[in-house]
Amino acid sequence: MVHEIIVQLVLYHDGHYLSGLIESLKAQSFKNFHVVALDNSSDDTAAKKFKALWPDGELFRTGKNLGYAGGHSFLIERTLHSGAPFVVVLNTDVQLHPDFLSELYARMKNNHELDACGPLILEGKGASKSNIVQNYRLFMDFTRARKFSPDAGKCFNGDEELPFFAQTDYLDRKSTRLNSS
């Protein structure tokens, strides 16, 4: 079966976050997705916990820490061959709205001019949630190694308050070299 979405996780000392993330993945209204994870040479129980919570997921091991970006690059090289048209890169410390994958899939499928799509991230600690924006649009100052989100700290009360489509910066090996010299 070809899945429409591959969800990628890089595991590193973060097993304590997995229960919340996995429960939010199980609650997704969109079901045609597959989860892959990389054990980034973590010395905790993240890989074991991932397999216990999501037995159908694929777990990769490299025997060394590739870093966050290297870990996701490793996974993308493998998931590109799966035939899935979309890949979702997630941190393990997030909990997703039940319609997250459904909305993301619809936006990407129906807007062919989009190359990438990112979520609105609201602040929250533990079980408490807020409507304060942590991250929405992200811009990078590569020469100073700083990021800027113009919407951070805003109180979010509805979709009309933030631009739906926005130009954002990106980070890749070539642009990093060019911008840091």
PyMOL commands that set and color helices and strands:
alter all, ss='L'
color gray80, all
select helices_A, chain A and resi 15-26+46-53+67-82+100-110+159-161+173-180
alter helices_A, ss='H'
color red, helices_A
select strands_A, chain A and resi 5-11+33-39+58-61+86-90+121-125+128-135+139-141+146-148
alter strands_A, ss='S'
color yellow, strands_A
deselect
rebuild
show_as cartoon
